[in-house]
Amino acid sequence: MGVPTLGCDCAVCTSPDPRDRRLRPSAAVRWKEPGTGVERVVVIDTGPDFREQMLRAGIPRVDAIFYTHGHADHILGMDDLRPLSFKALRESGGPIPLYAAPDAAEVLRRVFDYTFSEQATYPNRARVRIEPLGERNTVHGVQFLRIPLLHGEMKIAGFRFGNAAYLTDVSAIPEPSFELLVGLDQLVLSALRHKPHPSHATVEQALGWARRIGARQTWLIHIAHDLGHEATNRTLPADVQLAYDGQTVPVIL
């Protein structure tokens, strides 16, 4: 729901620490394409805060979007791709690909009917196309490996790219998925709060997974207003810390 959470005056929602102000989770993977030097950008999820996040990060273009699942806090910023998609048409001649599993693709088509419908005639609609999410997906030479996860009873996707992985909204990690997470340096993993939740991991669950996966550094995201940034980090091991909005982490692709 974001922090501050609407209607709440708790200590975290009224905290002066800028790290306690949390927009809905999203990530941008940026790299220079070998041979051309062109900066490539892949975004994971376009939540309701997507526009503000892109402006703050100073990202002027997008090559592809990967969707973890079809919930509102992960898709509702899709329409803000419009100016970036017009730019993509000018630069590459094609729409921005949106990689989504069938259930997430169905939600995107339903919510954004005015974009995807065969009868869509709005001239300024986003120039995007939905692509099937495979097990291995390559964008300008970089492979994005799908990591099967559970979000309550919903099957969702995490992603591994190079020595990093991004796993949000996790309540359970299927056993075969651990094999896909061997050898990580950077792990981004959701941990909602301490109190159990039916479709999200607790901090304690995330710590257990982090120990098993053994990444050099784990960053916790999708954090509810139950957890203050500084106070919570003091209780965590140095190799597992809360992430904060706008944080940049170096990865090897």
C-alpha positions in Angstrom: 0.0 0.0 0.0 3.0 2.3 0.1 4.5 4.1 3.1 3.3 6.4 4.4 0.1 4.4 4.2 -3.1 6.4 3.6 -4.9 7.4 6.8 -2.1 6.2 9.1 -0.1 8.3 11.7 2.1 5.5 13.1 5.8 6.1 13.9 7.0 4.9 10.5 4.4 6.7 8.4 5.3 10.0 10.2 9.1 9.3 10.2 11.4 12.1 9.0 13.8 9.4 7.7 13.5 9.6 3.9 14.2 5.8 3.8 10.9 5.3 5.5 9.1 6.7 2.5 8.4 3.8 0.2 6.8 3.8 -3.2 5.5 0.5 -4.6 8.3 -2.0 -5.5 9.9 -1.8 -9.0 13.4 -2.3 -10.3 15.4 -1.0 -13.3 18.3 -3.1 -14.7 20.6 -0.8 -16.7 23.7 -1.7 -18.7 25.8 -0.5 -21.7 25.4 -2.8 -24.7 28.8 -4.1 -25.7 29.9 -2.9 -29.1 27.4 0.0 -29.3 27.8 1.6 -25.9 24.0 2.2 -26.0 22.4 2.2 -22.5 19.8 -0.6 -22.3 17.1 -0.6 -19.6 14.8 -3.3 -18.5 12.1 -2.6 -15.9 10.6 -5.1 -13.6 6.9 -4.1 -12.8 5.2 -0.8 -13.5 3.3 0.0 -10.4 1.2 3.0 -9.6 4.4 5.0 -8.8 6.2 4.1 -12.0 6.2 7.6 -13.5 7.7 9.2 -10.3 10.3 6.5 -10.0 11.5 6.9 -13.6 11.7 10.7 -13.2 13.6 10.4 -9.9 16.1 7.9 -11.4 16.6 10.0 -14.5 15.8 7.1 -16.8 14.9 8.4 -20.3 14.1 5.2 -22.1 13.0 1.6 -21.7 13.8 -1.5 -23.8 11.5 -4.0 -22.2 9.2 -4.6 -19.2 9.1 -7.9 -17.2 6.0 -8.5 -15.0 6.1 -10.6 -11.9 2.3 -10.9 -11.7 -0.9 -9.0 -12.4 -1.7 -7.3 -9.1 -2.5 -3.6 -9.1 0.6 -2.5 -7.3 2.7 -4.1 -10.0 0.9 -3.1 -13.2 -1.1 0.1 -12.9 1.7 2.4 -14.1 1.7 0.7 -17.5 0.0 3.6 -19.2 2.8 5.9 -18.2 4.9 4.0 -20.8 3.2 6.1 -23.5 5.9 8.8 -24.0 8.6 6.2 -23.7 6.9 3.9 -26.2 6.6 6.8 -28.7 10.3 7.3 -28.3 11.0 3.6 -28.8 9.0 3.7 -32.1 11.2 6.5 -33.3 14.4 4.9 -32.2 13.8 1.2 -33.0 10.7 1.2 -35.1 8.8 -1.1 -32.8 6.7 -1.2 -29.6 8.1 -1.9 -26.1 7.7 -5.6 -25.3 6.0 -6.5 -22.1 6.9 -10.0 -20.9 4.1 -11.6 -18.9 2.8 -15.0 -17.9 -0.7 -15.8 -19.3 -2.6 -14.8 -16.1 -0.7 -11.5 -15.8 -1.1 -10.9 -19.6 -4.9 -11.5 -19.2 -5.1 -8.8 -16.5 -3.1 -6.3 -18.5 -5.4 -6.8 -21.5 -8.5 -6.4 -19.4 -7.4 -3.4 -17.3 -5.9 -1.6 -20.3 -8.5 -2.7 -22.9 -8.2 0.7 -24.6 -4.6 -0.2 -25.3 -4.8 -3.8 -26.3 -8.2 -4.3 -27.7 -8.5 -5.0 -31.5 -11.0 -2.1 -31.5 -8.6 0.3 -29.8 -8.5 3.5 -31.7 -7.1 6.0 -29.2 -4.3 7.6 -31.2 -2.0 8.2 -28.2 -2.3 4.8 -26.6 0.9 3.2 -25.5 2.8 1.4 -28.3 3.5 -1.8 -26.4 3.0 -5.5 -27.2 2.6 -8.4 -24.8 5.2 -11.2 -25.2 5.0 -14.6 -23.6 7.2 -15.0 -20.6 9.5 -17.9 -21.1 11.9 -19.7 -18.8 14.8 -17.8 -20.4 14.3 -14.4 -22.0 17.0 -12.4 -23.7 17.0 -8.6 -24.1 19.9 -7.1 -26.1 22.2 -9.9 -25.1 21.2 -10.1 -21.4 19.3 -13.2 -20.2 16.5 -12.9 -17.7 15.8 -16.2 -16.1 12.3 -16.8 -14.7 12.3 -17.9 -11.1 8.9 -19.7 -10.2 7.5 -18.4 -6.9 4.3 -18.5 -4.9 2.4 -15.4 -3.7 -0.2 -17.1 -1.5 -1.9 -19.6 -3.9 -0.8 -17.5 -7.0 2.1 -18.6 -9.1 4.2 -15.6 -9.9 7.7 -14.9 -11.4 10.9 -13.7 -10.0 13.9 -13.0 -12.2 17.6 -13.7 -12.2 19.9 -11.6 -14.3 23.7 -12.3 -14.1 24.8 -12.5 -10.5 21.6 -10.9 -9.1 18.0 -12.0 -8.6 14.8 -10.0 -7.9 12.1 -11.9 -5.9 9.1 -9.8 -4.8 5.7 -10.7 -3.2 7.1 -14.1 -2.1 5.3 -16.4 0.3 7.0 -19.6 -0.7 10.0 -20.6 -2.9 9.4 -24.0 -4.6 12.3 -26.4 -4.1 13.4 -26.4 -7.8 13.7 -22.6 -7.7 16.5 -22.7 -5.1 18.7 -24.5 -7.8 18.2 -21.4 -10.0 19.5 -19.1 -7.3 23.0 -20.7 -6.7 26.0 -18.3 -6.9 24.3 -15.0 -6.4 26.1 -11.9 -5.3 23.0 -9.7 -4.9 19.6 -11.0 -3.9 16.5 -8.7 -3.7 13.8 -10.4 -1.6 10.5 -9.3 -0.2 9.8 -9.3 3.5 6.6 -7.6 4.5 6.7 -7.5 8.3 7.3 -9.7 11.4 3.6 -10.7 11.8 2.6 -13.6 9.5 0.7 -12.8 6.4 -1.1 -15.3 4.1 0.6 -14.2 0.9 3.8 -12.5 1.9 7.0 -13.6 3.7 7.9 -12.4 7.2 11.3 -11.0 7.9 12.1 -14.2 9.7 11.2 -16.3 6.6 13.2 -14.1 4.4 16.2 -14.4 6.6 16.0 -18.2 6.4 15.8 -18.1 2.6 18.7 -15.6 2.5 20.9 -18.0 4.6 20.0 -20.9 2.3 20.6 -19.1 -0.9 23.8 -17.6 0.4 24.1 -14.4 -1.7 26.9 -12.0 -0.7 24.3 -9.4 0.0 20.5 -9.6 0.4 18.2 -6.5 0.2 14.7 -6.7 1.6 11.9 -5.0 -0.2 8.0 -4.8 -0.3 8.2 -3.5 3.3 5.0 -2.6 5.2 4.8 0.3 7.7 5.4 -2.1 10.5 9.1 -1.9 9.9 11.2 1.3 10.5 14.3 1.4 8.3 17.0 2.2 10.9 15.6 0.4 13.8 15.0 -2.8 11.7 18.4 -2.8 10.1 20.1 -2.7 13.6 18.5 -6.1 14.3 19.6 -7.7 11.0 22.9 -9.2 10.0 25.2 -7.0 7.9 24.6 -9.1 4.8 20.8 -8.7 5.0 19.5 -5.2 5.1 16.3 -3.3 4.2 16.5 -1.6 0.8 15.4 1.9 0.3 13.8 3.8 -2.6 16.3 4.9 -5.2 19.0 2.5 -4.1 21.5 1.5 -6.7 23.2 -1.9 -6.6 26.1 -2.9 -8.9 25.5 -6.3 -10.7 27.5 -8.3 -13.3 25.3 -9.4 -16.2 
